[in-house]
């Protein structure tokens, strides 16, 4: 599989992860909104039911006590209120005259549930009476004006929730808890899946990058010595040409070949020959600067790209040092020492103002001149 397709698949996986994360977050938000809506709706239904019940019960009690209020028969009034309190939903009933003086007040104890008569109730502020039922802290209050052709007083009733209301509250809590728990589980599972997938994605991307680097290295480097190959060498010569044209300096393309290398292969085998090539590559790299390049074109051919040079005694001494370093004995793994020498042909740019491939040809021609004449030496190709 190509690296580009692997990267495209990685990008697609990342998009899928983002989509899954957005779906998960959206699901959680929808669940929370549903939970809040259900809780609000359940509360509204409960309150509406309590207020409707309070209104009906208050009207019923008002009808039953109207005559006692008119006749100021407080004993019967108290008896009727106690009778009405037999409904466990009623918490308290209070009757006052038109001026706000409390005529009778019965109340159920919240803890004991016993009904008691309150004799010390303060007068009510008639201006604060509200016409609509109100629910506060699970208690619904309803005021009703008592009339018998003319206003005769006030009735206030307080009722609490029924078993159905309590069941509705419990249902609200259970549903809310279940949705919250489901959201937590969903988020946890989603986080674990996304984390695992993201780690796998990172691992895959790392493998893709490593493979890309490996392929790039294979494409531009010699498999035996690890040196740059012809493709990378030509690219660097192109860069050296551009740099030389801008800064008016020189660089040298040094084409070299090992002398009598075939004898080592014939006498000691190809493994010994490969060992010699790797050792020569190591020595050549030690002889050049960090900004120079040593490349292998194949066989026993090496090219050194020496940047920013002047053709003078110092340059010639550097070439002699390279020859000296290469011809030092090489100890093979078998324990046998062999010696190789180097023939170098050199083309200097811009003295030889040609393209990178032509510069290599000219340096190669100069190298063969050395091979034919003396070997173990170097020759700079004369400029035209």
C-alpha positions in Angstrom: 0.0 0.0 0.0 1.3 3.4 -0.9 2.2 5.9 1.9 -0.3 8.5 0.5 -3.2 6.0 0.7 -2.2 5.1 4.2 -2.2 8.8 5.2 -5.6 9.3 3.5 -7.0 6.4 5.5 -5.5 7.9 8.6 -7.2 11.2 7.9 -10.5 9.4 7.3 -10.1 7.6 10.6 -9.6 10.9 12.4 -12.7 12.3 10.8 -14.6 9.2 11.9 -13.3 9.7 15.4 -14.5 13.3 15.4 -17.9 12.2 14.1 -18.2 9.5 16.8 -17.3 12.0 19.5 -19.8 14.6 18.2 -22.5 11.9 18.0 -21.7 10.8 21.5 -21.7 14.3 22.9 -25.0 15.0 21.0 -26.6 11.9 22.4 -25.6 12.9 26.0 -26.9 16.5 25.5 -30.2 15.1 24.1 -30.5 12.7 27.1 -29.9 15.6 29.5 -32.4 17.8 27.7 -34.9 14.9 27.7 -34.3 14.4 31.5 -34.8 18.1 32.2 -37.9 18.2 30.0 -39.4 15.2 31.7 -38.7 16.5 35.1 -40.3 19.9 34.3 -43.3 18.3 32.6 -43.9 15.9 35.5 -43.7 18.8 38.0 -46.2 20.8 35.9 -48.6 17.9 35.8 -48.3 17.4 39.5 -48.8 21.0 40.3 -51.8 21.3 37.9 -53.4 18.3 39.5 -52.9 19.6 43.0 -54.3 23.0 42.2 -57.3 21.6 40.4 -58.0 19.3 43.4 -57.5 22.2 45.8 -60.0 24.3 43.9 -62.7 21.5 43.8 -62.2 20.6 47.5 -62.3 24.2 48.6 -65.6 24.9 46.8 -67.0 21.7 48.3 -66.1 22.7 51.9 -67.3 26.3 51.3 -70.7 25.0 50.3 -71.0 22.9 53.4 -70.0 25.6 55.9 -71.7 28.7 54.4 -74.9 28.4 56.5 -72.8 28.0 59.7 -70.8 31.1 58.9 -74.0 33.1 58.3 -75.5 31.8 61.5 -72.2 32.2 63.4 -72.6 28.6 64.6 -69.0 28.0 65.4 -69.4 24.7 67.1 -71.0 23.1 63.9 -68.5 25.0 61.8 -65.6 23.4 63.7 -67.3 20.0 63.5 -67.7 20.3 59.7 -64.1 21.3 59.3 -62.9 18.3 61.3 -65.1 16.1 59.2 -63.6 17.5 56.0 -60.1 16.8 57.5 -60.9 13.1 57.2 -59.4 13.4 53.7 -55.7 12.8 54.4 -54.8 15.1 51.6 -56.0 18.2 53.5 -53.3 19.8 55.8 -55.3 22.7 57.2 -58.6 24.6 56.8 -59.1 28.1 58.1 -62.3 30.2 58.0 -62.2 34.0 58.6 -64.9 36.7 58.5 -65.0 39.5 56.0 -62.7 41.6 58.2 -60.1 38.9 58.5 -60.8 37.6 62.0 -60.2 33.9 62.2 -63.5 32.1 63.1 -62.1 28.5 63.0 -58.8 26.9 62.2 -58.1 23.1 62.1 -54.7 21.7 61.2 -53.1 18.3 60.7 -49.8 17.6 62.4 -47.2 16.7 59.8 -45.5 14.2 62.0 -48.4 12.6 63.9 -51.2 13.1 61.4 -53.6 14.1 64.2 -56.1 16.9 63.5 -56.1 19.7 66.1 -58.0 23.0 66.5 -55.9 26.1 66.5 -57.3 28.8 68.8 -54.6 31.3 68.6 -54.6 32.1 64.9 -53.8 35.7 64.1 -56.1 37.7 61.9 -55.4 37.6 58.2 -54.5 40.5 56.0 -57.4 40.5 53.5 -55.3 42.5 51.0 -52.8 39.7 50.8 -55.3 37.1 49.8 -54.6 35.6 46.3 -57.3 34.3 44.1 -55.5 31.5 42.3 -54.1 28.3 43.8 -50.4 28.3 44.6 -48.0 25.5 45.2 -44.9 26.0 47.3 -42.7 23.3 48.9 -45.2 20.5 47.9 -48.1 22.3 49.6 -50.9 23.8 47.5 -52.9 26.7 49.0 -56.3 27.9 47.8 -58.3 31.0 49.0 -62.0 31.2 48.4 -64.3 34.1 49.2 -67.5 33.0 51.0 -70.6 34.7 49.7 -74.3 34.5 50.3 -75.5 37.2 48.1 -73.0 39.4 49.8 -69.4 38.6 51.0 -69.5 36.9 54.4 -65.9 35.7 54.9 -62.9 33.8 53.6 -61.9 30.1 53.4 -58.3 28.9 53.0 -57.4 25.3 52.4 -53.9 23.7 52.2 -53.5 20.3 50.7 -50.6 18.0 50.1 -49.8 15.3 47.6 -51.4 12.0 47.3 -49.8 8.6 46.8 -50.0 9.2 43.1 -48.1 12.4 43.5 -45.5 10.7 45.6 -45.2 8.0 43.0 -44.8 10.6 40.3 -42.0 12.3 42.3 -40.3 8.9 42.7 -40.7 8.2 39.0 -39.1 11.6 38.2 -36.2 10.8 40.5 -35.8 7.2 39.0 -35.9 8.4 35.4 -33.5 11.3 36.2 -31.1 8.9 37.9 -31.4 6.3 35.1 -30.7 8.9 32.4 -27.8 10.4 34.3 -26.3 6.9 34.9 -26.9 6.1 31.2 -25.1 9.3 30.2 -22.2 8.5 32.5 -21.9 5.0 31.1 -22.2 6.2 27.5 -19.5 8.9 28.1 -17.2 6.5 29.8 -17.6 3.9 27.0 -17.2 6.5 24.3 -14.1 7.9 26.0 -12.5 4.4 26.3 -13.3 3.6 22.7 -12.1 6.9 21.4 -8.9 6.7 23.5 -8.2 3.2 22.3 -8.9 4.1 18.7 -6.8 7.3 18.9 -3.9 5.3 20.2 -4.2 2.8 17.4 -4.4 5.7 15.0 -1.2 7.3 16.4 0.5 3.9 16.2 -0.6 3.5 12.6 0.5 7.0 11.7 3.9 6.4 13.3 4.3 3.2 11.3 3.3 5.1 8.1 5.8 7.8 8.8 8.5 5.3 9.6 7.6 3.4 6.4 7.7 6.7 4.5 11.2 7.5 5.8 12.3 4.0 5.1 11.0 4.2 1.5 12.7 7.6 1.1 15.9 6.3 2.4 15.8 3.2 0.1 15.0 5.4 -2.9 17.9 7.8 -2.3 20.5 5.7 -0.6 22.8 2.8 -1.4 21.6 -0.4 0.3 25.1 -1.7 1.1 26.9 1.4 2.4 24.0 3.7 3.3 25.6 6.5 1.2 23.5 8.7 -1.1 22.9 7.1 -4.5 22.9 8.7 -8.0 19.5 10.3 -7.6 20.3 12.1 -4.4 23.8 13.0 -5.6 22.4 14.7 -8.8 19.9 16.6 -6.6 22.7 17.8 -4.3 24.9 18.8 -7.3 21.9 20.8 -8.6 21.8 22.6 -5.2 25.5 23.2 -5.3 25.2 24.7 -8.8 22.5 27.1 -7.6 24.5 28.0 -4.6 27.7 28.5 -6.6 25.9 30.8 -9.1 24.5 33.0 -6.3 27.8 33.2 -4.3 30.4 32.9 -7.1 32.3 30.1 -5.4 33.4 26.7 -6.7 32.7 23.1 -6.0 34.3 19.8 -7.1 32.8 16.6 -8.3 35.3 13.8 -7.6 34.6 10.6 -9.4 36.6 7.7 -7.9 37.1 4.0 -8.5 38.9 1.4 -6.5 42.0 -0.1 -8.1 42.2 -3.9 -8.5 39.0 -4.4 -6.5 38.0 -7.3 -8.7 41.0 -9.3 -7.3 39.6 -9.0 -3.8 36.2 -10.4 -4.9 37.9 -13.2 -6.8 40.3 -14.2 -4.1 38.3 -13.6 -0.9 34.7 -13.7 -2.0 31.9 -11.2 -2.4 31.3 -10.9 1.3 34.9 -9.7 1.7 34.4 -7.3 -1.2 31.2 -5.9 0.4 33.2 -5.4 3.7 35.9 -3.5 1.8 33.3 -1.3 0.1 31.7 -0.4 3.5 35.1 0.3 5.0 36.1 2.6 2.1 32.8 4.4 2.4 33.4 5.0 6.1 36.9 6.3 5.5 35.7 8.6 2.7 33.1 10.1 5.0 35.7 10.8 7.7 37.9 12.6 5.1 35.2 15.2 4.0 33.4 18.0 5.8 29.8 17.8 7.1 28.5 19.9 4.3 30.2 17.7 1.6 28.6 14.5 0.1 30.0 11.0 -0.4 27.9 8.9 -2.7 28.1 5.4 -4.2 27.0 4.9 -7.8 27.3 1.1 -7.8 30.1 -1.5 -7.9 33.3 0.1 -6.6 32.5 3.7 -7.9 32.3 6.5 -5.3 31.7 10.2 -5.9 32.6 13.0 -3.5 30.9 16.4 -3.9 33.2 18.9 -2.2 31.6 22.3 -1.8 33.1 25.8 -1.5 36.6 24.8 -2.7 39.6 26.6 -4.2 41.9 24.7 -6.5 45.1 25.3 -4.6 47.7 23.5 -2.5 45.2 23.0 0.3 42.8 21.3 -2.0 45.5 19.1 -3.4 46.6 18.1 0.1 43.0 17.1 0.9 43.0 14.8 -2.1 46.3 13.3 -1.2 45.0 12.7 2.4 42.0 10.9 1.0 44.2 8.6 -1.1 46.4 8.0 1.9 43.5 7.1 4.1 42.0 4.7 1.6 45.2 2.7 0.9 45.7 1.9 4.6 45.3 -1.9 5.1 41.8 -3.2 5.7 41.5 -6.2 8.1 38.8 -8.6 6.8 36.6 -10.6 9.3 38.6 -13.6 8.3 41.7 -12.0 9.7 43.4 -11.3 6.3 44.6 -7.8 5.6 44.0 -6.4 2.1 44.9 -3.1 0.6 43.1 -1.1 -2.1 43.9 2.2 -3.8 41.8 4.9 -5.3 41.8 6.7 -8.7 40.0 10.1 -8.7 38.9 12.2 -11.6 37.7 15.7 -10.8 35.5 18.3 -12.6 35.3 21.8 -11.0 32.3 24.0 -11.4 32.1 26.7 -12.8 35.4 26.1 -14.5 33.5 23.3 -16.1 30.1 25.0 -16.6 27.9 22.1 -17.4 24.9 20.3 -16.0 25.3 17.8 -13.1 25.1 14.7 -15.4 27.8 16.2 -17.7 30.0 17.1 -14.7 29.8 13.4 -13.6 30.8 12.3 -17.1 33.7 14.7 -17.2 34.9 13.6 -13.8 34.5 9.9 -14.9 36.6 10.6 -18.0 39.3 12.2 -15.8 39.2 9.2 -13.5 39.9 6.8 -16.4 42.9 8.9 -17.4 44.3 8.2 -14.0 43.5 4.5 -14.3 45.3 4.3 -17.6 48.3 6.3 -16.5 49.3 5.4 -12.9 46.4 4.6 -10.6 46.3 5.6 -7.0 46.1 9.3 -7.9 43.9 12.2 -8.9 43.4 14.4 -12.0 41.5 17.6 -12.4 39.8 17.8 -15.8 41.2 20.8 -17.7 38.6 23.5 -18.3 37.6 24.2 -21.9 
